[in-house]
């Protein structure tokens, strides 16, 4: 019986869930389609190589700073307030 030896730790990293979508660099403004592991917030820009790349639009993570009492994790920021897009309540920031 023959086969390749597999590094299990690396295999788990390689098979971790990923998300893809439009991304942009907050440093140089470059835009591209990125594929990143779920939970990653900032990553390297392919144009300027700074760690200022972010996903554009809605992109969820497994870590949330705020969860509304209604269970929603998405908020909208307007000129006057920050509020839950599901129920309209403002988060308790205390």
Biopython code that builds the backbone (N, CA, C, O; Angstrom):
import numpy as np
from Bio.PDB.StructureBuilder import StructureBuilder

atoms = [
    (1, "UNK", "N", (0.853, -1.184, 0.000)),
    (1, "UNK", "CA", (0.000, 0.000, 0.000)),
    (1, "UNK", "C", (0.892, 1.237, 0.000)),
    (1, "UNK", "O", (1.778, 1.353, 0.846)),
    (2, "UNK", "N", (0.679, 2.146, -0.914)),
    (2, "UNK", "CA", (1.489, 3.355, -0.972)),
    (2, "UNK", "C", (0.580, 4.573, -0.963)),
    (2, "UNK", "O", (-0.598, 4.499, -1.311)),
    (3, "UNK", "N", (1.159, 5.692, -0.557)),
    (3, "UNK", "CA", (0.396, 6.929, -0.529)),
    (3, "UNK", "C", (1.229, 8.050, 0.028)),
    (3, "UNK", "O", (2.333, 7.838, 0.529)),
    (4, "UNK", "N", (0.692, 9.241, -0.065)),
    (4, "UNK", "CA", (1.393, 10.404, 0.450)),
    (4, "UNK", "C", (1.087, 10.592, 1.927)),
    (4, "UNK", "O", (-0.015, 10.299, 2.391)),
    (5, "UNK", "N", (2.071, 11.080, 2.648)),
    (5, "UNK", "CA", (1.861, 11.440, 4.048)),
    (5, "UNK", "C", (1.199, 12.815, 4.058)),
    (5, "UNK", "O", (1.668, 13.742, 3.399)),
    (6, "UNK", "N", (0.118, 12.938, 4.803)),
    (6, "UNK", "CA", (-0.645, 14.183, 4.854)),
    (6, "UNK", "C", (-0.459, 14.832, 6.217)),
    (6, "UNK", "O", (-0.624, 14.180, 7.247)),
    (7, "UNK", "N", (-0.121, 16.104, 6.223)),
    (7, "UNK", "CA", (-0.041, 16.883, 7.456)),
    (7, "UNK", "C", (-1.477, 17.270, 7.830)),
    (7, "UNK", "O", (-2.082, 18.123, 7.180)),
    (8, "UNK", "N", (-2.016, 16.640, 8.876)),
    (8, "UNK", "CA", (-3.423, 16.865, 9.240)),
    (8, "UNK", "C", (-3.707, 18.307, 9.624)),
    (8, "UNK", "O", (-4.767, 18.835, 9.289)),
    (9, "UNK", "N", (-2.783, 18.952, 10.319)),
    (9, "UNK", "CA", (-2.993, 20.357, 10.705)),
    (9, "UNK", "C", (-3.122, 21.234, 9.463)),
    (9, "UNK", "O", (-4.001, 22.093, 9.399)),
    (10, "UNK", "N", (-2.254, 21.025, 8.480)),
    (10, "UNK", "CA", (-2.321, 21.823, 7.256)),
    (10, "UNK", "C", (-3.578, 21.490, 6.455)),
    (10, "UNK", "O", (-4.186, 22.381, 5.861)),
    (11, "UNK", "N", (-3.969, 20.226, 6.432)),
    (11, "UNK", "CA", (-5.175, 19.821, 5.705)),
    (11, "UNK", "C", (-6.407, 20.498, 6.294)),
    (11, "UNK", "O", (-7.306, 20.904, 5.558)),
    (12, "UNK", "N", (-6.452, 20.622, 7.620)),
    (12, "UNK", "CA", (-7.596, 21.304, 8.263)),
    (12, "UNK", "C", (-7.628, 22.777, 7.884)),
    (12, "UNK", "O", (-8.699, 23.334, 7.642)),
    (13, "UNK", "N", (-6.461, 23.409, 7.832)),
    (13, "UNK", "CA", (-6.390, 24.821, 7.437)),
    (13, "UNK", "C", (-6.843, 24.969, 5.990)),
    (13, "UNK", "O", (-7.629, 25.860, 5.668)),
    (14, "UNK", "N", (-6.346, 24.098, 5.123)),
    (14, "UNK", "CA", (-6.681, 24.175, 3.705)),
    (14, "UNK", "C", (-8.163, 23.947, 3.447)),
    (14, "UNK", "O", (-8.694, 24.443, 2.453)),
    (15, "UNK", "N", (-8.839, 23.213, 4.313)),
    (15, "UNK", "CA", (-10.256, 22.895, 4.118)),
    (15, "UNK", "C", (-11.182, 23.769, 4.954)),
    (15, "UNK", "O", (-12.384, 23.507, 5.013)),
    (16, "UNK", "N", (-10.649, 24.799, 5.601)),
    (16, "UNK", "CA", (-11.499, 25.668, 6.402)),
    (16, "UNK", "C", (-12.480, 26.408, 5.494)),
    (16, "UNK", "O", (-12.163, 26.667, 4.333)),
    (17, "UNK", "N", (-13.670, 26.755, 6.005)),
    (17, "UNK", "CA", (-14.664, 27.453, 5.164)),
    (17, "UNK", "C", (-14.149, 28.818, 4.708)),
    (17, "UNK", "O", (-13.515, 29.540, 5.477)),
    (18, "UNK", "N", (-14.420, 29.151, 3.486)),
    (18, "UNK", "CA", (-14.000, 30.418, 2.899)),
    (18, "UNK", "C", (-15.211, 31.151, 2.329)),
    (18, "UNK", "O", (-16.229, 30.541, 2.004)),
    (19, "UNK", "N", (-15.083, 32.442, 2.219)),
    (19, "UNK", "CA", (-16.081, 33.275, 1.572)),
    (19, "UNK", "C", (-15.431, 34.004, 0.409)),
    (19, "UNK", "O", (-14.215, 34.192, 0.401)),
    (20, "UNK", "N", (-16.212, 34.411, -0.560)),
    (20, "UNK", "CA", (-15.659, 35.152, -1.692)),
    (20, "UNK", "C", (-16.604, 36.288, -2.055)),
    (20, "UNK", "O", (-17.801, 36.237, -1.773)),
    (21, "UNK", "N", (-16.048, 37.302, -2.678)),
    (21, "UNK", "CA", (-16.862, 38.420, -3.116)),
    (21, "UNK", "C", (-16.020, 39.641, -3.402)),
    (21, "UNK", "O", (-14.794, 39.592, -3.310)),
    (22, "UNK", "N", (-16.675, 40.743, -3.751)),
    (22, "UNK", "CA", (-15.962, 41.976, -4.068)),
    (22, "UNK", "C", (-15.198, 42.485, -2.847)),
    (22, "UNK", "O", (-15.716, 42.486, -1.730)),
    (23, "UNK", "N", (-13.965, 42.915, -3.076)),
    (23, "UNK", "CA", (-13.120, 43.456, -2.016)),
    (23, "UNK", "C", (-12.494, 44.757, -2.489)),
    (23, "UNK", "O", (-12.448, 45.038, -3.687)),
    (24, "UNK", "N", (-12.013, 45.548, -1.535)),
    (24, "UNK", "CA", (-11.319, 46.780, -1.886)),
    (24, "UNK", "C", (-10.252, 47.076, -0.848)),
    (24, "UNK", "O", (-10.327, 46.608, 0.288)),
    (25, "UNK", "N", (-9.269, 47.849, -1.243)),
    (25, "UNK", "CA", (-8.195, 48.254, -0.348)),
    (25, "UNK", "C", (-8.511, 49.634, 0.211)),
    (25, "UNK", "O", (-8.781, 50.572, -0.539)),
    (26, "UNK", "N", (-8.475, 49.750, 1.533)),
    (26, "UNK", "CA", (-8.715, 51.041, 2.173)),
    (26, "UNK", "C", (-7.497, 51.951, 2.055)),
    (26, "UNK", "O", (-7.573, 53.135, 2.383)),
    (27, "UNK", "N", (-6.380, 51.409, 1.591)),
    (27, "UNK", "CA", (-5.171, 52.201, 1.420)),
    (27, "UNK", "C", (-5.077, 52.817, 0.035)),
    (27, "UNK", "O", (-5.006, 54.038, -0.106)),
    (28, "UNK", "N", (-5.077, 51.955, -1.003)),
    (28, "UNK", "CA", (-4.862, 52.453, -2.367)),
    (28, "UNK", "C", (-6.125, 52.499, -3.224)),
    (28, "UNK", "O", (-6.102, 53.059, -4.320)),
    (29, "UNK", "N", (-7.238, 51.915, -2.738)),
    (29, "UNK", "CA", (-8.493, 51.952, -3.483)),
    (29, "UNK", "C", (-8.656, 50.847, -4.517)),
    (29, "UNK", "O", (-9.677, 50.794, -5.201)),
    (30, "UNK", "N", (-7.669, 49.963, -4.643)),
    (30, "UNK", "CA", (-7.755, 48.855, -5.600)),
    (30, "UNK", "C", (-8.967, 47.983, -5.284)),
    (30, "UNK", "O", (-9.277, 47.756, -4.114)),
    (31, "UNK", "N", (-9.661, 47.489, -6.322)),
    (31, "UNK", "CA", (-10.807, 46.602, -6.134)),
    (31, "UNK", "C", (-10.562, 45.282, -6.851)),
    (31, "UNK", "O", (-9.978, 45.266, -7.934)),
    (32, "UNK", "N", (-11.005, 44.167, -6.255)),
    (32, "UNK", "CA", (-10.828, 42.845, -6.834)),
    (32, "UNK", "C", (-11.811, 41.885, -6.185)),
    (32, "UNK", "O", (-12.514, 42.264, -5.248)),
    (33, "UNK", "N", (-11.873, 40.662, -6.661)),
    (33, "UNK", "CA", (-12.676, 39.611, -6.038)),
    (33, "UNK", "C", (-11.733, 38.803, -5.156)),
    (33, "UNK", "O", (-10.737, 38.260, -5.635)),
    (34, "UNK", "N", (-12.052, 38.726, -3.862)),
    (34, "UNK", "CA", (-11.193, 38.043, -2.897)),
    (34, "UNK", "C", (-11.835, 36.754, -2.414)),
    (34, "UNK", "O", (-13.059, 36.627, -2.386)),
    (35, "UNK", "N", (-11.002, 35.808, -2.039)),
    (35, "UNK", "CA", (-11.424, 34.576, -1.389)),
    (35, "UNK", "C", (-10.649, 34.519, -0.081)),
    (35, "UNK", "O", (-9.421, 34.435, -0.085)),
    (36, "UNK", "N", (-11.372, 34.565, 1.047)),
    (36, "UNK", "CA", (-10.716, 34.598, 2.360)),
    (36, "UNK", "C", (-11.408, 33.623, 3.311)),
    (36, "UNK", "O", (-12.595, 33.339, 3.157)),
    (37, "UNK", "N", (-10.671, 33.116, 4.287)),
    (37, "UNK", "CA", (-11.297, 32.253, 5.294)),
    (37, "UNK", "C", (-12.385, 33.014, 6.054)),
    (37, "UNK", "O", (-12.231, 34.202, 6.335)),
    (38, "UNK", "N", (-13.469, 32.341, 6.382)),
    (38, "UNK", "CA", (-14.544, 32.946, 7.173)),
    (38, "UNK", "C", (-13.957, 33.420, 8.498)),
    (38, "UNK", "O", (-13.217, 32.689, 9.156)),
    (39, "UNK", "N", (-14.290, 34.637, 8.881)),
    (39, "UNK", "CA", (-13.792, 35.217, 10.118)),
    (39, "UNK", "C", (-12.656, 36.200, 9.914)),
    (39, "UNK", "O", (-12.343, 36.977, 10.815)),
    (40, "UNK", "N", (-12.030, 36.178, 8.738)),
    (40, "UNK", "CA", (-10.947, 37.121, 8.451)),
    (40, "UNK", "C", (-11.568, 38.463, 8.105)),
    (40, "UNK", "O", (-12.475, 38.541, 7.276)),
    (41, "UNK", "N", (-11.075, 39.519, 8.744)),
    (41, "UNK", "CA", (-11.629, 40.850, 8.505)),
    (41, "UNK", "C", (-10.736, 41.660, 7.572)),
    (41, "UNK", "O", (-11.235, 42.231, 6.602)),
    (42, "UNK", "N", (-9.445, 41.728, 7.832)),
    (42, "UNK", "CA", (-8.510, 42.466, 6.997)),
    (42, "UNK", "C", (-7.503, 41.520, 6.373)),
    (42, "UNK", "O", (-7.138, 40.511, 6.976)),
    (43, "UNK", "N", (-7.049, 41.842, 5.160)),
    (43, "UNK", "CA", (-6.111, 40.977, 4.459)),
    (43, "UNK", "C", (-5.296, 41.821, 3.486)),
    (43, "UNK", "O", (-5.620, 42.982, 3.240)),
    (44, "UNK", "N", (-4.248, 41.238, 2.940)),
    (44, "UNK", "CA", (-3.326, 41.967, 2.070)),
    (44, "UNK", "C", (-3.957, 42.316, 0.726)),
    (44, "UNK", "O", (-4.652, 41.505, 0.114)),
    (45, "UNK", "N", (-3.700, 43.528, 0.290)),
    (45, "UNK", "CA", (-4.124, 43.994, -1.030)),
    (45, "UNK", "C", (-3.136, 43.459, -2.065)),
    (45, "UNK", "O", (-1.928, 43.561, -1.853)),
    (46, "UNK", "N", (-3.615, 42.887, -3.188)),
    (46, "UNK", "CA", (-2.694, 42.377, -4.200)),
    (46, "UNK", "C", (-1.959, 43.490, -4.955)),
    (46, "UNK", "O", (-0.949, 43.224, -5.606)),
    (47, "UNK", "N", (-2.452, 44.733, -4.876)),
    (47, "UNK", "CA", (-1.810, 45.830, -5.604)),
    (47, "UNK", "C", (-0.710, 46.502, -4.780)),
    (47, "UNK", "O", (0.419, 46.640, -5.250)),
    (48, "UNK", "N", (-1.035, 46.920, -3.556)),
    (48, "UNK", "CA", (-0.054, 47.656, -2.737)),
    (48, "UNK", "C", (0.574, 46.787, -1.646)),
    (48, "UNK", "O", (1.546, 47.193, -1.009)),
    (49, "UNK", "N", (0.017, 45.588, -1.431)),
    (49, "UNK", "CA", (0.528, 44.610, -0.467)),
    (49, "UNK", "C", (0.390, 45.039, 0.998)),
    (49, "UNK", "O", (0.987, 44.421, 1.879)),
    (50, "UNK", "N", (-0.386, 46.083, 1.264)),
    (50, "UNK", "CA", (-0.666, 46.478, 2.644)),
    (50, "UNK", "C", (-1.834, 45.655, 3.169)),
    (50, "UNK", "O", (-2.685, 45.226, 2.389)),
    (51, "UNK", "N", (-1.888, 45.430, 4.461)),
    (51, "UNK", "CA", (-2.991, 44.676, 5.072)),
    (51, "UNK", "C", (-4.198, 45.582, 5.284)),
    (51, "UNK", "O", (-4.677, 45.743, 6.407)),
    (52, "UNK", "N", (-4.683, 46.168, 4.201)),
    (52, "UNK", "CA", (-5.829, 47.085, 4.272)),
    (52, "UNK", "C", (-6.974, 46.630, 3.374)),
    (52, "UNK", "O", (-7.856, 47.424, 3.047)),
    (53, "UNK", "N", (-6.969, 45.357, 2.971)),
    (53, "UNK", "CA", (-8.049, 44.825, 2.158)),
    (53, "UNK", "C", (-9.239, 44.465, 3.021)),
    (53, "UNK", "O", (-9.074, 43.907, 4.106)),
    (54, "UNK", "N", (-10.443, 44.780, 2.549)),
    (54, "UNK", "CA", (-11.692, 44.453, 3.247)),
    (54, "UNK", "C", (-12.727, 44.007, 2.226)),
    (54, "UNK", "O", (-12.651, 44.369, 1.052)),
    (55, "UNK", "N", (-13.694, 43.221, 2.679)),
    (55, "UNK", "CA", (-14.799, 42.823, 1.806)),
    (55, "UNK", "C", (-15.756, 44.001, 1.669)),
    (55, "UNK", "O", (-15.971, 44.748, 2.623)),
    (56, "UNK", "N", (-16.325, 44.164, 0.485)),
    (56, "UNK", "CA", (-17.318, 45.213, 0.247)),
    (56, "UNK", "C", (-18.704, 44.641, 0.501)),
    (56, "UNK", "O", (-18.940, 43.456, 0.266)),
    (57, "UNK", "N", (-19.610, 45.464, 0.973)),
    (57, "UNK", "CA", (-20.984, 45.033, 1.182)),
    (57, "UNK", "C", (-21.132, 44.112, 2.377)),
    (57, "UNK", "O", (-20.313, 44.132, 3.296)),
    (58, "UNK", "N", (-22.183, 43.305, 2.357)),
    (58, "UNK", "CA", (-22.462, 42.407, 3.469)),
    (58, "UNK", "C", (-21.525, 41.212, 3.434)),
    (58, "UNK", "O", (-21.395, 40.538, 2.412)),
    (59, "UNK", "N", (-20.893, 40.966, 4.527)),
    (59, "UNK", "CA", (-19.994, 39.829, 4.649)),
    (59, "UNK", "C", (-19.982, 39.445, 6.114)),
    (59, "UNK", "O", (-19.637, 40.265, 6.966)),
    (60, "UNK", "N", (-20.351, 38.228, 6.418)),
    (60, "UNK", "CA", (-20.475, 37.854, 7.824)),
    (60, "UNK", "C", (-19.231, 37.160, 8.334)),
    (60, "UNK", "O", (-18.454, 36.580, 7.575)),
    (61, "UNK", "N", (-19.073, 37.233, 9.601)),
    (61, "UNK", "CA", (-17.950, 36.620, 10.302)),
    (61, "UNK", "C", (-18.508, 35.739, 11.406)),
    (61, "UNK", "O", (-19.679, 35.864, 11.767)),
    (62, "UNK", "N", (-17.685, 34.851, 11.945)),
    (62, "UNK", "CA", (-18.152, 34.047, 13.064)),
    (62, "UNK", "C", (-17.960, 34.769, 14.389)),
    (62, "UNK", "O", (-18.265, 34.217, 15.446)),
    (63, "UNK", "N", (-17.459, 35.995, 14.343)),
    (63, "UNK", "CA", (-17.270, 36.803, 15.556)),
    (63, "UNK", "C", (-18.000, 38.126, 15.370)),
    (63, "UNK", "O", (-17.730, 38.861, 14.420)),
    (64, "UNK", "N", (-18.912, 38.424, 16.264)),
    (64, "UNK", "CA", (-19.684, 39.654, 16.146)),
    (64, "UNK", "C", (-19.452, 40.512, 17.381)),
    (64, "UNK", "O", (-19.457, 40.019, 18.509)),
    (65, "UNK", "N", (-19.252, 41.787, 17.151)),
    (65, "UNK", "CA", (-19.095, 42.702, 18.268)),
    (65, "UNK", "C", (-20.436, 43.000, 18.917)),
    (65, "UNK", "O", (-20.517, 43.144, 20.137)),
    (66, "UNK", "N", (-21.492, 43.094, 18.111)),
    (66, "UNK", "CA", (-22.807, 43.407, 18.636)),
    (66, "UNK", "C", (-23.825, 42.411, 18.103)),
    (66, "UNK", "O", (-23.840, 42.098, 16.912)),
    (67, "UNK", "N", (-24.663, 41.926, 18.984)),
    (67, "UNK", "CA", (-25.827, 41.142, 18.584)),
    (67, "UNK", "C", (-27.022, 41.814, 19.222)),
    (67, "UNK", "O", (-27.048, 42.019, 20.436)),
    (68, "UNK", "N", (-27.997, 42.154, 18.427)),
    (68, "UNK", "CA", (-29.200, 42.821, 18.927)),
    (68, "UNK", "C", (-30.003, 41.850, 19.793)),
    (68, "UNK", "O", (-29.867, 40.633, 19.665)),
    (69, "UNK", "N", (-30.830, 42.396, 20.667)),
    (69, "UNK", "CA", (-31.713, 41.563, 21.496)),
    (69, "UNK", "C", (-32.646, 40.717, 20.635)),
    (69, "UNK", "O", (-33.112, 39.668, 21.079)),
    (70, "UNK", "N", (-32.924, 41.163, 19.408)),
    (70, "UNK", "CA", (-33.790, 40.400, 18.508)),
    (70, "UNK", "C", (-33.033, 39.260, 17.816)),
    (70, "UNK", "O", (-33.636, 38.455, 17.106)),
    (71, "UNK", "N", (-31.706, 39.192, 18.023)),
    (71, "UNK", "CA", (-30.899, 38.128, 17.438)),
    (71, "UNK", "C", (-30.179, 38.520, 16.161)),
    (71, "UNK", "O", (-29.361, 37.748, 15.661)),
    (72, "UNK", "N", (-30.458, 39.692, 15.622)),
    (72, "UNK", "CA", (-29.836, 40.144, 14.388)),
    (72, "UNK", "C", (-28.410, 40.623, 14.644)),
    (72, "UNK", "O", (-28.103, 41.126, 15.725)),
    (73, "UNK", "N", (-27.546, 40.466, 13.653)),
    (73, "UNK", "CA", (-26.165, 40.923, 13.785)),
    (73, "UNK", "C", (-25.813, 42.048, 12.816)),
    (73, "UNK", "O", (-24.697, 42.566, 12.847)),
    (74, "UNK", "N", (-26.767, 42.431, 11.949)),
    (74, "UNK", "CA", (-26.495, 43.460, 10.953)),
    (74, "UNK", "C", (-27.061, 44.803, 11.392)),
    (74, "UNK", "O", (-28.211, 44.898, 11.821)),
    (75, "UNK", "N", (-26.236, 45.837, 11.279)),
    (75, "UNK", "CA", (-26.619, 47.185, 11.676)),
    (75, "UNK", "C", (-26.421, 48.144, 10.516)),
    (75, "UNK", "O", (-25.626, 47.892, 9.611)),
    (76, "UNK", "N", (-27.145, 49.232, 10.555)),
    (76, "UNK", "CA", (-26.989, 50.293, 9.566)),
    (76, "UNK", "C", (-26.503, 51.538, 10.324)),
    (76, "UNK", "O", (-26.943, 51.827, 11.436)),
    (77, "UNK", "N", (-25.594, 52.249, 9.688)),
    (77, "UNK", "CA", (-25.080, 53.484, 10.267)),
    (77, "UNK", "C", (-25.568, 54.627, 9.400)),
    (77, "UNK", "O", (-25.275, 54.686, 8.206)),
    (78, "UNK", "N", (-26.320, 55.541, 10.013)),
    (78, "UNK", "CA", (-26.774, 56.728, 9.284)),
    (78, "UNK", "C", (-26.020, 57.936, 9.841)),
    (78, "UNK", "O", (-25.178, 57.794, 10.728)),
    (79, "UNK", "N", (-26.323, 59.104, 9.326)),
    (79, "UNK", "CA", (-25.674, 60.321, 9.831)),
    (79, "UNK", "C", (-26.043, 60.585, 11.286)),
    (79, "UNK", "O", (-25.286, 61.229, 12.012)),
    (80, "UNK", "N", (-27.209, 60.087, 11.718)),
    (80, "UNK", "CA", (-27.686, 60.410, 13.057)),
    (80, "UNK", "C", (-27.597, 59.267, 14.056)),
    (80, "UNK", "O", (-27.559, 59.511, 15.262)),
    (81, "UNK", "N", (-27.564, 58.016, 13.582)),
    (81, "UNK", "CA", (-27.571, 56.913, 14.542)),
    (81, "UNK", "C", (-27.122, 55.595, 13.932)),
    (81, "UNK", "O", (-27.015, 55.443, 12.715)),
    (82, "UNK", "N", (-26.863, 54.645, 14.832)),
    (82, "UNK", "CA", (-26.545, 53.266, 14.488)),
    (82, "UNK", "C", (-27.735, 52.443, 14.951)),
    (82, "UNK", "O", (-28.162, 52.581, 16.097)),
    (83, "UNK", "N", (-28.295, 51.571, 14.073)),
    (83, "UNK", "CA", (-29.485, 50.828, 14.469)),
    (83, "UNK", "C", (-29.549, 49.467, 13.790)),
    (83, "UNK", "O", (-28.966, 49.254, 12.727)),
    (84, "UNK", "N", (-30.271, 48.556, 14.426)),
    (84, "UNK", "CA", (-30.488, 47.206, 13.920)),
    (84, "UNK", "C", (-31.368, 47.296, 12.669)),
    (84, "UNK", "O", (-32.388, 47.986, 12.678)),
    (85, "UNK", "N", (-30.975, 46.602, 11.593)),
    (85, "UNK", "CA", (-31.778, 46.679, 10.373)),
    (85, "UNK", "C", (-33.028, 45.808, 10.456)),
    (85, "UNK", "O", (-33.905, 45.912, 9.598)),
    (86, "UNK", "N", (-33.127, 44.951, 11.476)),
    (86, "UNK", "CA", (-34.312, 44.106, 11.607)),
    (86, "UNK", "C", (-35.391, 44.787, 12.440)),
    (86, "UNK", "O", (-36.536, 44.895, 12.000)),
    (87, "UNK", "N", (-35.036, 45.249, 13.645)),
    (87, "UNK", "CA", (-36.066, 45.818, 14.527)),
    (87, "UNK", "C", (-35.948, 47.339, 14.711)),
    (87, "UNK", "O", (-36.866, 47.964, 15.243)),
    (88, "UNK", "N", (-34.832, 47.940, 14.279)),
    (88, "UNK", "CA", (-34.679, 49.387, 14.366)),
    (88, "UNK", "C", (-34.122, 49.904, 15.674)),
    (88, "UNK", "O", (-33.912, 51.109, 15.813)),
    (89, "UNK", "N", (-33.875, 49.031, 16.639)),
    (89, "UNK", "CA", (-33.354, 49.490, 17.929)),
    (89, "UNK", "C", (-31.862, 49.785, 17.839)),
    (89, "UNK", "O", (-31.137, 49.172, 17.056)),
    (90, "UNK", "N", (-31.413, 50.755, 18.672)),
    (90, "UNK", "CA", (-30.004, 51.089, 18.740)),
    (90, "UNK", "C", (-29.300, 50.129, 19.688)),
    (90, "UNK", "O", (-29.893, 49.733, 20.692)),
    (91, "UNK", "N", (-28.064, 49.740, 19.411)),
    (91, "UNK", "CA", (-27.363, 48.796, 20.292)),
    (91, "UNK", "C", (-26.995, 49.428, 21.622)),
    (91, "UNK", "O", (-26.783, 50.638, 21.709)),
    (92, "UNK", "N", (-26.919, 48.605, 22.655)),
    (92, "UNK", "CA", (-26.460, 49.069, 23.961)),
    (92, "UNK", "C", (-24.944, 49.012, 23.935)),
    (92, "UNK", "O", (-24.363, 47.927, 23.954)),
    (93, "UNK", "N", (-24.304, 50.159, 23.892)),
    (93, "UNK", "CA", (-22.838, 50.222, 23.755)),
    (93, "UNK", "C", (-22.133, 50.310, 25.101)),
    (93, "UNK", "O", (-20.926, 50.549, 25.155)),
    (94, "UNK", "N", (-22.870, 50.121, 26.180)),
    (94, "UNK", "CA", (-22.227, 50.212, 27.506)),
    (94, "UNK", "C", (-21.563, 48.925, 27.912)),
    (94, "UNK", "O", (-20.983, 48.845, 28.995)),
]
sb = StructureBuilder()
sb.init_structure("model")
sb.init_model(0)
sb.init_chain("A")
sb.init_seg("    ")
for serial, (resi, resn, name, xyz) in enumerate(atoms, 1):
    if name == "N":
        sb.init_residue(resn, " ", resi, " ")
    sb.init_atom(name, np.array(xyz, "f"), 0.0, 1.0, " ", f" {name:<3s}", serial, name[0])
structure = sb.get_structure()
